[in-house]
């Protein structure tokens, strides 16, 4: 008898994961708290476009966790935004089999939150290396290719990981790691820059990263994340096998420079990142537009609080964290001019 999967959240990532599991004939139930998504998928199925071509996948979506009469699930795949992850984990806990696992698909460091709910031994992490969007309820657009990195935050082996990898492999290549923390922190550095600047800039990543000053902001943000990760004694891993955060972090000399061969190489890498994810739009911006809280507390806010603990400067992440919340509260408007104002206002921190 095969494993049973419960997907919590049917936004861009969760909807595509649920649809693929349905398409592969897995025993899967999907959960949303959004009535519009529930009604759209119930009526028309999961509407997929992007990688793999346009297609419809039929599958059941529940408005809330399914009743106990449907039995227990071997895997609870948490695909909500970070602000909702604890609530989703607590709601799904009664449906998790005694030997089952909860899997964090969120950006940020959510495994620690879920481990307090399900227990460390029943918590896995899945670093998502691809992008997706839900432009309207039930319509799912895969905006960037890639796969998953799976592991436990404590680095231990887990017999559940190979089975989970086999189920997710049709969505994208799966890598097992004993250094999930290194993958998580490297992805966190990318998200603190790319997702947050995408929210402030209000545009797709490829367009924004064509601007040199935006790339400089990204480099400064990622450098602060790397500084905090080193204090945490995290051994950073390459993102998608190519982005070396230890290398891309600015040296003290580079932070005082306007240009150098090394800086040119780092800007060139960010241009390549922008091209790869050129169709991706910040999920935080989408959340704000839907009236939901942004995940910035779990990204730049996480860095700001940990930097204070270590006495490490994090002026850029602090400024970005505050500005995203200003946008969410209607005190600022996303756009290129807002990004430019941030750049001009923080020049002293960059050069100091």
MARMIZA-181199 format. One line per field, with one value per residue: residue number from 0; residue in three letters; x, y, z of N, C-alpha, C in turn. Coordinates in steps of 0.001 Angstrom, whole numbers. Example, Ala and Ser with C-alpha at 12.3 -4.5 7.8 and 13.67 -1.06 7.14 Angstrom:
2
num = (0	1)
residu = (Ala	Ser)
nc1 = (13190	12850)
nc2 = (-5690	-2250)
nc3 = (7800	7080)
cac1 = (12300	13670)
cac2 = (-4500	-1060)
cac3 = (7800	7140)
cc1 = (13200	12900)
cc2 = (-3300	30)
cc3 = (7800	7870)
***
This chain:
352
num = (0	1	2	3	4	5	6	7	8	9	10	11	12	13	14	15	16	17	18	19	20	21	22	23	24	25	26	27	28	29	30	31	32	33	34	35	36	37	38	39	40	41	42	43	44	45	46	47	48	49	50	51	52	53	54	55	56	57	58	59	60	61	62	63	64	65	66	67	68	69	70	71	72	73	74	75	76	77	78	79	80	81	82	83	84	85	86	87	88	89	90	91	92	93	94	95	96	97	98	99	100	101	102	103	104	105	106	107	108	109	110	111	112	113	114	115	116	117	118	119	120	121	122	123	124	125	126	127	128	129	130	131	132	133	134	135	136	137	138	139	140	141	142	143	144	145	146	147	148	149	150	151	152	153	154	155	156	157	158	159	160	161	162	163	164	165	166	167	168	169	170	171	172	173	174	175	176	177	178	179	180	181	182	183	184	185	186	187	188	189	190	191	192	193	194	195	196	197	198	199	200	201	202	203	204	205	206	207	208	209	210	211	212	213	214	215	216	217	218	219	220	221	222	223	224	225	226	227	228	229	230	231	232	233	234	235	236	237	238	239	240	241	242	243	244	245	246	247	248	249	250	251	252	253	254	255	256	257	258	259	260	261	262	263	264	265	266	267	268	269	270	271	272	273	274	275	276	277	278	279	280	281	282	283	284	285	286	287	288	289	290	291	292	293	294	295	296	297	298	299	300	301	302	303	304	305	306	307	308	309	310	311	312	313	314	315	316	317	318	319	320	321	322	323	324	325	326	327	328	329	330	331	332	333	334	335	336	337	338	339	340	341	342	343	344	345	346	347	348	349	350	351)
residu = (Unk	Unk	Unk	Unk	Unk	Unk	Unk	Unk	Unk	Unk	Unk	Unk	Unk	Unk	Unk	Unk	Unk	Unk	Unk	Unk	Unk	Unk	Unk	Unk	Unk	Unk	Unk	Unk	Unk	Unk	Unk	Unk	Unk	Unk	Unk	Unk	Unk	Unk	Unk	Unk	Unk	Unk	Unk	Unk	Unk	Unk	Unk	Unk	Unk	Unk	Unk	Unk	Unk	Unk	Unk	Unk	Unk	Unk	Unk	Unk	Unk	Unk	Unk	Unk	Unk	Unk	Unk	Unk	Unk	Unk	Unk	Unk	Unk	Unk	Unk	Unk	Unk	Unk	Unk	Unk	Unk	Unk	Unk	Unk	Unk	Unk	Unk	Unk	Unk	Unk	Unk	Unk	Unk	Unk	Unk	Unk	Unk	Unk	Unk	Unk	Unk	Unk	Unk	Unk	Unk	Unk	Unk	Unk	Unk	Unk	Unk	Unk	Unk	Unk	Unk	Unk	Unk	Unk	Unk	Unk	Unk	Unk	Unk	Unk	Unk	Unk	Unk	Unk	Unk	Unk	Unk	Unk	Unk	Unk	Unk	Unk	Unk	Unk	Unk	Unk	Unk	Unk	Unk	Unk	Unk	Unk	Unk	Unk	Unk	Unk	Unk	Unk	Unk	Unk	Unk	Unk	Unk	Unk	Unk	Unk	Unk	Unk	Unk	Unk	Unk	Unk	Unk	Unk	Unk	Unk	Unk	Unk	Unk	Unk	Unk	Unk	Unk	Unk	Unk	Unk	Unk	Unk	Unk	Unk	Unk	Unk	Unk	Unk	Unk	Unk	Unk	Unk	Unk	Unk	Unk	Unk	Unk	Unk	Unk	Unk	Unk	Unk	Unk	Unk	Unk	Unk	Unk	Unk	Unk	Unk	Unk	Unk	Unk	Unk	Unk	Unk	Unk	Unk	Unk	Unk	Unk	Unk	Unk	Unk	Unk	Unk	Unk	Unk	Unk	Unk	Unk	Unk	Unk	Unk	Unk	Unk	Unk	Unk	Unk	Unk	Unk	Unk	Unk	Unk	Unk	Unk	Unk	Unk	Unk	Unk	Unk	Unk	Unk	Unk	Unk	Unk	Unk	Unk	Unk	Unk	Unk	Unk	Unk	Unk	Unk	Unk	Unk	Unk	Unk	Unk	Unk	Unk	Unk	Unk	Unk	Unk	Unk	Unk	Unk	Unk	Unk	Unk	Unk	Unk	Unk	Unk	Unk	Unk	Unk	Unk	Unk	Unk	Unk	Unk	Unk	Unk	Unk	Unk	Unk	Unk	Unk	Unk	Unk	Unk	Unk	Unk	Unk	Unk	Unk	Unk	Unk	Unk	Unk	Unk	Unk	Unk	Unk	Unk	Unk	Unk	Unk	Unk	Unk	Unk	Unk	Unk	Unk	Unk	Unk	Unk	Unk	Unk	Unk	Unk	Unk	Unk	Unk	Unk	Unk	Unk	Unk	Unk	Unk	Unk	Unk	Unk	Unk	Unk	Unk	Unk	Unk	Unk)
nc1 = (852	626	2118	326	-675	-1050	-1707	-1181	-2407	-3022	-1820	512	2846	1840	-468	558	2176	209	-1385	424	941	-1614	-1819	119	-1043	-962	-2033	-3650	-4692	-5822	-5720	-7352	-7975	-9277	-12143	-12648	-10574	-11103	-13678	-13080	-11194	-12684	-14719	-13388	-10979	-7371	-5784	-3106	-198	2730	5862	5852	3599	220	-2467	-5140	-5756	-7574	-8756	-9435	-10243	-10192	-12037	-10594	-9141	-9481	-12098	-11709	-12558	-11478	-9052	-5523	-2529	593	2411	2424	2335	3446	2500	1816	2042	4766	3725	1407	2185	2477	-160	-1299	144	-660	-3383	-3331	-2118	-3673	-4340	-2024	-150	1103	3725	4307	5386	5874	6370	8236	7732	8157	9821	12473	13075	11451	11315	11986	9772	7700	8667	8199	5553	4996	7132	10681	11639	9682	9701	10494	12417	11927	13608	12672	13436	12327	9918	6563	3259	-40	-2120	-4884	-7660	-7253	-5762	-2585	699	3774	6686	9431	11973	13247	14150	13987	15507	15971	15772	16704	16672	18469	20409	20444	20054	17064	14590	12302	12896	13909	11552	9815	11251	11017	8312	8169	9871	8825	8014	10298	13921	15246	17264	19001	20092	22502	22975	20863	20441	22459	21600	19103	19796	21288	19340	17665	19176	19077	16278	15783	16868	15920	13086	12122	13035	11703	9114	9168	9906	7835	7689	8552	11272	13341	13205	13715	16318	17901	18739	21482	21704	19767	20790	23029	21842	20775	23137	24208	22236	22335	24941	24822	23148	24788	26825	25469	24769	27290	27924	26104	27314	26802	27280	27359	25613	25724	23235	20893	23009	24809	24994	27125	27107	29025	31003	29711	29078	29906	33185	34810	36343	35160	32669	33175	33773	33071	33364	34958	36889	36024	33581	32191	31926	30225	27946	27324	26596	24231	22693	22366	20868	18574	17722	17134	14998	13164	10441	9318	7404	7256	6087	5398	4522	2235	780	344	-1255	-3508	-4433	-3235	-882	2554	5441	7722	8713	9746	11866	13774	13232	13875	16653	17319	16582	18260	20745	20896	21161	23745	25199	25787	26042	23122	21856	20722	18911	17229	16130	14817	12989	11325	10310	8866	6777	5649	4625	2744	972	-28	1383	3420	4219	4685	7305	9693	10788	10505	12283	14623	14711	15122	17691	19210	18837	20146	22805	24881	25066	25885	28405	29715)
nc2 = (-1193	2186	5354	7989	11322	14593	17728	20859	23840	25564	27414	28859	27038	24849	24116	23211	21080	19391	18873	17484	15194	14059	13581	11627	9486	9181	8729	11292	14183	17500	20658	23722	26978	28840	29802	30494	29289	26608	26286	26814	24795	22528	22768	22957	21615	21383	23863	23871	25538	26449	24901	21686	22036	23224	22070	20158	18928	16685	16633	16218	18827	19972	22050	22984	20773	17345	15063	12774	10304	9765	8745	8431	10265	9737	11666	15089	17802	20903	23722	26344	29981	31322	32832	31420	28852	27567	27469	25868	23483	22714	22336	20169	18175	16146	14520	13313	10389	8144	7396	9209	12105	15620	18086	20864	23281	25917	29117	30553	29740	27547	24958	24707	25832	24061	21712	22067	21558	19024	17518	16988	14606	13985	15882	17244	18962	20729	22283	24482	24761	26004	28072	29385	30580	31759	33107	33439	32061	28586	28440	27673	28648	27712	29288	29085	26659	23754	21888	20007	20122	17865	17083	16649	18980	18509	17088	14336	10998	9799	7449	8053	9898	8985	7828	10019	11596	10081	10442	13170	13558	13573	16224	17765	17468	15711	16190	14708	15747	16109	18444	20346	22768	24402	24623	25814	28318	29487	29707	31377	33731	34436	34798	36871	38970	38828	38223	40146	42608	42404	42712	45350	46696	46035	44570	42089	39770	39569	41985	43914	43232	43996	46499	48230	49397	48024	45460	45967	46573	44023	42517	43682	43051	40210	39835	40630	38596	36359	37038	36762	34052	32871	33494	31840	29503	28050	25964	27057	26159	25725	27326	25859	24553	26374	29065	30470	31436	32172	33133	35178	37069	40327	41587	43516	45481	45522	46528	49152	49952	51219	49802	46873	44089	41754	42602	43097	40481	39431	40996	40141	37503	37870	39051	36813	35209	36779	36478	33748	33541	35267	35448	35310	36524	38308	36395	37500	40059	39371	38268	40543	42012	40458	41037	39735	38992	39807	37639	38699	38907	36415	36352	38860	39967	37875	37819	40369	40199	38125	39181	41279	39797	38814	41090	41985	44077	44956	46762	47040	44866	45480	47935	47112	45258	46942	48603	46884	46216	48760	49039	46962	48009	50141	52491	53033	52845	50227	50150	51154	53633	53689	51722	52972	55168	53825	52812	55197	56239	54431	54488	55328	53274	51183	52040	52230)
nc3 = (0	-894	115	1826	1152	2411	1405	2552	1830	-1131	-2842	-5205	-5108	-3542	-4981	-7448	-6583	-5412	-7685	-9379	-7818	-7786	-10560	-10901	-9763	-7023	-3608	-2487	-715	-874	772	1341	2698	1393	-88	-2750	-4210	-3587	-4769	-7475	-8209	-7630	-9505	-12011	-11899	-11342	-13043	-15042	-16264	-18180	-17486	-18901	-20367	-21121	-19177	-17638	-14434	-12654	-9330	-5830	-3574	-298	1876	4390	6897	6109	7265	10089	9327	6861	7377	8368	7391	5738	5029	5638	3739	4016	2574	2847	3196	5168	7500	8111	8765	11293	12274	10252	10602	13193	12747	11006	12455	13916	11765	10968	10575	13106	12628	10710	8705	8834	6372	5509	3149	3010	2522	4512	8004	8929	9915	12637	13890	13139	14214	16912	17013	15783	16621	16581	15344	13548	11609	8512	5973	2914	538	-1866	-5198	-7401	-9148	-8775	-9506	-8739	-10657	-10720	-8862	-8746	-11087	-12169	-12563	-13579	-13008	-13052	-13560	-11774	-8776	-5721	-2459	59	3522	7025	9696	11689	10458	10412	9025	7455	7084	5715	3779	1145	70	-13	-1817	-4168	-4723	-5243	-7352	-10069	-10244	-10023	-9985	-7178	-4383	-1710	1460	4101	5231	5671	6952	5888	3228	3638	4816	2777	772	2195	2249	-462	-770	1069	-280	-3056	-3014	-1218	-2319	-4705	-3796	-2840	-5168	-6881	-9282	-11804	-11280	-13170	-14580	-12567	-11671	-13741	-13229	-11995	-9414	-8000	-7997	-6426	-3965	-3453	-3155	-837	1066	1037	1913	4603	5575	5224	7012	9484	9344	9500	12143	13316	12868	10571	7798	4737	1750	-1818	-3801	-5871	-6958	-8031	-7051	-4969	-1823	73	-1580	-3017	-1132	-66	429	3064	1741	-826	-193	101	-2380	-5699	-7992	-9372	-10684	-9299	-8209	-10567	-11524	-9601	-9942	-12506	-12043	-10602	-12598	-14223	-12493	-12370	-15018	-15124	-13312	-14431	-14927	-12508	-9809	-6775	-4076	-1684	-2355	-3760	-1648	-64	-1819	-1740	719	2831	5489	4910	4436	5528	8134	8572	6937	6202	8706	10423	10142	11084	13836	14752	14153	15972	18310	18076	17848	15301	12465	10623	8897	6328	6016	8133	7276	4924	5945	7491	5445	3755	5460	5698	3119	3171	5018	3691	3783	2093	-1405	-3708	-6150	-8676	-8037	-5290	-4530	-5388	-3682	-1270	-1780	-2035	518	2143	1522	3191	5099	3441	2624	4944)
cac1 = (0	1461	2016	-763	-148	-1978	-1086	-1799	-2173	-3153	-1298	1313	3629	989	-1364	1304	2556	-989	-1794	1338	713	-2841	-1535	933	-1837	-710	-3171	-3388	-5779	-5333	-6514	-7263	-8946	-9783	-13332	-12561	-9722	-11856	-14748	-12506	-10607	-13790	-15481	-12608	-9717	-6170	-5420	-1657	455	4172	6615	5009	2470	-1057	-3267	-6046	-5628	-8705	-8397	-10309	-9709	-11025	-12073	-10240	-8575	-10533	-12553	-10925	-13040	-10617	-7834	-4303	-1646	2008	3139	1704	3185	3037	2794	1262	3037	5306	2894	338	2693	2184	-1598	-1543	720	-1525	-4643	-3116	-1483	-4497	-4415	-706	67	2058	5074	4332	6289	5479	7425	8160	8071	8250	11092	12723	13582	10194	11392	11989	8391	6917	9181	7546	4195	4986	8300	11807	11798	8636	9761	11445	12440	12055	13988	12083	14326	11600	8955	5191	2317	-1456	-2673	-6291	-7945	-7286	-4872	-1234	1701	5136	7438	10860	12223	14103	13703	13901	16530	15233	16601	16310	17453	19554	21388	20381	19370	15664	14114	11188	13348	13907	10173	9321	11947	10422	7009	8338	10770	8179	7875	11631	14966	15323	18566	18975	21238	22698	23228	19684	20617	23258	20731	18078	20354	21647	18073	17192	19908	18513	14926	15830	17162	15108	11656	11804	13207	10605	7933	9326	9952	6548	7842	9170	12665	14235	13184	14358	17752	18643	19213	22686	21508	18988	21737	23862	21013	20709	24436	24339	21320	22856	26162	24417	22648	25955	27494	24722	24905	28605	27830	25326	28179	26176	28120	26476	25647	25346	21831	20719	24300	25616	25154	27956	26871	30286	31739	28993	29059	30890	34251	34817	36881	34161	31554	33572	34111	32020	33556	36178	36608	35240	32211	31589	31547	29068	26804	26996	25871	22864	21994	21989	19773	17405	17250	16529	13725	12652	8987	8857	6934	7354	4879	5023	3730	916	79	-97	-2359	-4692	-4789	-2649	395	3732	6314	9005	9222	10445	13009	14630	12998	14658	18050	17421	16545	19451	21895	20934	21647	25193	25857	26238	25264	22166	21062	19962	17767	16324	15422	13926	11921	10394	9672	7851	5607	5019	3836	1601	43	-471	2151	4352	3735	5757	7695	11131	11184	10609	13573	15686	14759	15788	19111	19824	18773	21026	24169	25828	25267	26657	29802	30329)
cac2 = (0	3362	6413	8946	12682	15680	18997	21981	25070	25400	28545	28470	25825	23759	23669	22425	19820	18557	18447	16450	13961	13496	13111	10416	8422	9047	8919	12647	15123	18875	21485	25172	27714	29864	29258	30705	28222	25357	26231	26766	23475	21558	22895	22846	20916	22218	24337	24061	26021	26587	23669	20516	22357	23545	20870	20138	17738	16559	16197	16747	19826	20109	23357	22600	19426	16346	14398	11621	9099	9516	8075	9194	10509	9484	12923	16359	18722	22248	24616	27674	31014	31168	33288	30462	27491	26953	27183	24722	22283	22317	21846	18885	17190	14957	13676	12745	9054	8120	7314	10103	13252	16913	18567	22313	23791	27372	29816	30885	28697	27107	23626	24840	26092	22846	20701	22275	21031	17596	16845	17025	13354	13884	17112	17279	20195	20661	23566	24518	25455	26435	29116	29203	31640	31473	34397	33472	30819	27342	28514	27572	28976	27421	30408	28754	25227	23398	20741	20086	19555	17292	16647	16993	20122	18020	16425	12873	10256	9509	6460	8604	10824	8427	7651	11351	12014	9377	11038	14540	13568	14026	17680	18296	16623	15742	15943	14492	16415	16056	19823	21137	24126	25144	24922	26746	29655	30026	30119	32531	34908	34785	35312	38171	39966	38776	38312	41417	43689	42260	43299	46814	47197	45817	44097	40774	39793	39822	43416	44676	42956	44653	47770	48020	49753	46944	44361	46351	46345	42573	42069	44144	42260	38849	39882	40640	37260	35491	37381	36160	32596	32486	33519	30654	28361	27302	25734	27380	25310	26420	27306	25316	24052	27380	30338	30270	32621	32596	33907	36373	38071	41383	41781	44904	46363	45646	47342	50556	50200	51385	48794	46082	42851	40833	43119	42868	39066	39217	41596	39285	36341	38294	39192	35455	34812	37505	35880	32440	33734	36510	35475	35163	37709	38042	35875	38446	41114	38776	38155	41889	42381	39693	41448	38818	39510	39331	36719	39368	38617	35140	36553	39941	40109	36827	38265	41530	39788	37335	40084	41973	38846	38661	42382	42088	45098	44465	47945	46868	43993	46227	48908	46382	44709	48028	49140	45918	46394	50017	48745	46140	48860	51228	53702	53199	52231	49524	50694	51360	54846	53338	51032	53958	55928	52942	52790	56496	56437	53486	54532	55428	51936	50393	52485	52188)
cac3 = (0	-1032	1104	1671	1218	2683	1018	3248	1087	-2583	-3605	-6366	-4878	-3084	-6041	-8432	-5937	-5300	-9017	-9862	-7067	-8361	-11914	-10807	-9159	-5591	-2705	-2023	-451	-804	1686	1260	3508	479	-752	-4200	-4748	-3449	-5763	-8821	-8462	-7624	-10752	-13250	-11692	-11300	-14374	-15036	-17470	-17962	-17732	-19104	-21228	-20481	-18963	-16493	-13585	-11742	-7997	-4790	-2653	891	2514	5755	7042	5902	8491	10532	8646	5697	7825	8634	6248	6004	4838	5569	2989	4420	1447	3114	3432	6525	8624	8403	8857	12595	12294	9367	11229	14314	12198	10338	13346	14167	10566	10693	11124	14217	12050	9565	8705	8294	5475	5332	1819	3098	2666	5902	8901	9523	10527	14096	14292	12954	15144	18213	16883	15445	17167	15643	14605	12520	10810	7405	5211	1458	-40	-3206	-6115	-8595	-8857	-9250	-9164	-8956	-11102	-10326	-8148	-9510	-12245	-11642	-13572	-13137	-13546	-13139	-13377	-10650	-8005	-4271	-1591	1183	4631	8381	10142	12550	9614	10521	7980	7754	6117	4950	2734	-218	-400	-360	-3033	-5318	-5016	-5735	-8512	-11311	-10237	-10240	-9407	-5725	-3780	-269	2076	5549	5637	5311	7470	4921	2083	4082	5014	1464	142	2956	1760	-1767	-593	1741	-1313	-4270	-2734	-565	-3292	-5657	-3163	-2803	-6542	-7524	-10662	-11923	-10859	-14292	-14887	-11496	-11557	-14814	-12686	-11193	-8011	-7384	-7744	-5290	-2786	-3226	-2637	538	1888	1152	2717	6007	5916	5338	8273	10586	9211	10020	13599	13681	12529	9492	6620	3627	556	-3046	-4178	-7227	-7412	-8728	-6346	-3785	-986	683	-2592	-3481	-56	-287	1405	3549	703	-1892	277	-38	-3786	-6709	-9023	-9398	-11415	-8480	-8149	-11880	-11593	-8733	-10634	-13651	-11536	-10285	-13872	-14643	-11614	-12840	-16271	-14842	-12624	-15009	-14899	-11133	-9098	-5351	-3434	-622	-2973	-4030	-365	316	-2710	-1312	2062	3811	6000	4173	5182	5723	9479	8506	6047	6704	10135	11092	10138	11968	15240	15069	14106	17275	19303	17930	17692	13911	11740	9619	8575	5100	6279	9006	6451	4012	6777	7816	4241	3303	6324	5304	1919	3582	5767	2839	4056	970	-2639	-4405	-7445	-8848	-7324	-3869	-4406	-5552	-2434	-301	-2121	-1686	1977	2844	999	4303	5677	2491	2542	6260)
cc1 = (883	1229	846	-234	-1280	-1251	-1858	-1438	-2201	-2853	-434	2050	2727	73	-654	1744	1352	-1413	-897	1150	-568	-2551	-746	203	-1579	-2010	-2974	-4694	-5165	-6295	-6280	-8257	-9602	-10949	-13259	-11691	-10461	-12904	-14191	-11955	-11693	-14530	-14657	-11330	-8572	-5802	-3931	-1187	1931	4875	5669	3794	1200	-1895	-4150	-5872	-6794	-8228	-9276	-9570	-10696	-10934	-11859	-9749	-9688	-10894	-11715	-11344	-12209	-9284	-6663	-3439	-189	2852	2149	2657	2686	3465	2089	2392	3545	4418	1788	851	2367	709	-1918	-1024	-163	-2851	-4491	-2595	-2373	-4581	-3093	-578	1149	3496	5242	5298	5554	6651	7206	8620	8320	9682	11254	13185	12421	10261	11345	10575	7575	7378	8561	6126	4208	6108	9418	11932	10768	8607	10861	11372	12592	12362	13548	12962	13654	10534	7583	4351	908	-2125	-4163	-6602	-8024	-6409	-3434	-214	3079	6071	8929	11033	13145	13516	13657	15201	15836	16195	15963	17219	18594	20604	21340	19719	17935	15142	12975	11649	13368	12497	9573	9954	11346	9087	7152	9166	10088	7987	9213	12660	15064	16716	18370	20236	21287	23033	22065	19822	21413	22462	19697	18629	20776	20397	17496	17877	19353	17131	14891	16101	16103	13619	11287	11962	12133	9310	8005	9282	8680	6619	8469	10679	13613	14332	13946	15866	18558	19240	20400	22439	20668	19898	22626	23098	20966	22013	24614	23462	21886	24128	25830	23896	23815	26702	26797	24838	26240	28623	27041	26106	27518	27164	27226	26702	25275	23847	21730	22057	25220	25909	25862	27848	28137	31089	31036	28924	30197	31941	34168	35335	35851	32985	31878	33831	32870	32135	34894	35874	35762	33783	31485	31116	30302	27806	26370	26221	24428	22050	21514	20840	18479	16839	16553	15142	12983	11135	8435	8502	6908	6027	4448	4175	2327	107	-464	-1303	-3645	-5116	-4244	-1316	1569	4608	7626	9569	10055	11678	13906	14451	13760	16115	18237	17479	17786	20710	22028	21519	23168	25934	26432	25413	24343	21242	20190	18735	16747	15492	14414	12730	10870	9626	8610	6595	4896	4135	2587	538	-451	254	3182	3791	4874	6040	9186	11605	11321	11906	14727	15826	15434	17288	19800	19876	19774	22465	25216	26102	26109	28139	30518	30804)
cc2 = (1237	4383	7335	10343	13671	16991	20123	23277	24831	26696	28032	27159	24656	23225	22809	21085	18878	18017	17338	15133	13277	12869	11802	9270	8196	9259	10259	13400	16499	19706	22959	25778	28814	29281	29405	29634	26895	25230	26095	25385	22406	21579	22550	22021	21911	22592	24685	24642	26259	25295	22482	20783	22638	22281	21055	18838	17738	16045	16876	17740	19999	21535	23136	21170	18396	15619	13159	10341	8769	8894	9025	9294	10302	10746	14079	17361	20139	23248	25961	28705	30879	31690	32308	29057	26834	26577	25955	23426	21800	21748	20441	17799	15977	14007	13001	11384	9091	8089	8263	11262	14495	17483	20056	22693	25300	27861	30202	29661	28079	25734	23701	25072	24811	21749	20844	21714	19519	16804	16824	15769	13199	15118	17024	18646	19921	22057	23557	25367	25911	27440	28828	30380	31142	32783	34555	32137	29612	27315	28609	27697	28674	28417	30155	27268	25000	22238	21026	19603	19129	16874	16950	18093	19700	17243	14916	12262	9983	8581	6994	9442	10206	8235	8986	11845	11353	10003	12419	14618	13974	15540	18340	17423	16815	15356	15740	15095	16141	17449	20699	22577	24981	25529	25973	28171	30284	30503	31334	33814	35381	35423	36669	39287	39966	38971	39669	42603	43614	42839	44818	47404	46977	45309	42706	40884	40130	41293	44211	44482	43459	45978	47522	48326	48703	45760	44687	46186	44860	42051	42481	43323	40855	38801	39874	39276	36292	35770	36728	34631	32115	32518	32320	29360	27427	27175	25902	26456	26153	26271	26871	24881	25091	28626	30089	31529	33097	33460	35216	37453	39063	41383	43215	45892	46592	46516	48834	50941	50465	50316	48111	44836	41872	41289	42908	41429	38791	39832	40717	38055	36706	38560	37832	34921	35489	36926	34552	32592	34967	36590	35456	36513	37365	37544	36777	39575	40607	38656	39507	42304	41645	40054	40548	39381	38976	38467	37369	39150	37347	35215	37627	40166	39086	37246	39436	41111	38996	38206	40854	41072	38743	39988	42582	43172	44472	45601	47752	45991	44675	47205	48228	45821	45771	48512	48184	46047	47717	49822	47956	46975	50046	52538	53993	52442	51513	50133	50935	52600	54589	52597	52027	54810	55118	52919	54077	56691	55556	53522	54598	54086	51073	50752	52437	50828)
cc3 = (0	59	782	1955	1478	2401	1671	2527	-407	-3314	-4733	-6180	-4520	-4166	-7070	-7849	-5863	-6665	-9554	-9121	-7544	-9718	-11905	-10122	-7687	-4812	-2008	-1783	-305	28	1376	2248	2684	-322	-2267	-4854	-4703	-4550	-7178	-9143	-8489	-8954	-11985	-13112	-11548	-12738	-14363	-16361	-17143	-18305	-17850	-19957	-20446	-20355	-17739	-15742	-12615	-10386	-6970	-3910	-1507	1422	4012	5790	6905	7194	8821	9843	7415	6092	7997	7375	6666	5890	4824	4941	3236	3353	1610	3076	4876	7649	9020	8717	10200	12701	11443	9980	12373	13809	11622	11271	13642	12977	10234	11354	12195	13724	10864	9743	8221	7517	5219	3933	1844	2954	4134	6686	9667	10179	12052	14626	14238	13917	16525	18212	16724	16112	16144	14785	13494	11619	9771	6734	3734	947	-1500	-4116	-7393	-8176	-9437	-8808	-9399	-9360	-10825	-9664	-9078	-10736	-11747	-12763	-12998	-13814	-13649	-12857	-12189	-9886	-6520	-3636	-310	2285	5964	8886	11047	11768	9646	9289	8423	6668	5263	3764	1337	-776	-813	-1653	-4268	-5704	-5659	-7019	-9817	-11383	-10539	-9561	-7893	-5250	-2281	335	3572	6093	5189	5791	6490	3695	2456	4192	3694	727	866	2493	424	-1598	98	739	-2412	-3977	-2141	-1518	-4374	-5116	-3202	-4213	-7325	-8947	-10643	-11726	-12000	-14639	-13842	-11480	-12747	-14342	-11755	-9714	-7282	-7071	-6547	-3976	-2438	-2627	-1181	1486	2107	1998	4204	6446	6108	6638	9468	10538	9744	11537	14125	13422	11516	8337	5395	2440	-666	-3294	-5630	-7828	-8011	-7896	-5027	-2929	-295	-284	-2911	-2399	-258	819	1928	2507	-404	-1468	181	-1487	-4631	-7790	-8894	-10227	-10619	-8376	-9477	-12010	-10757	-9339	-11812	-13206	-11199	-11547	-14381	-13794	-12062	-14123	-16011	-14232	-13152	-14950	-13475	-10531	-7614	-4779	-2287	-1174	-3275	-2748	80	-527	-2351	112	3151	4292	5191	5068	5595	7128	9493	7607	6649	8197	10948	11202	11099	13437	15626	15044	15417	18351	19287	17859	16304	13208	10694	9196	7340	5332	7183	8195	5526	4781	7072	6582	3699	4164	6032	4074	2295	4292	4951	3067	2969	-220	-3334	-5770	-7491	-8091	-5827	-3604	-4490	-4287	-1344	-531	-1688	-175	2725	2341	2125	4938	4770	2539	3885	6632)
***
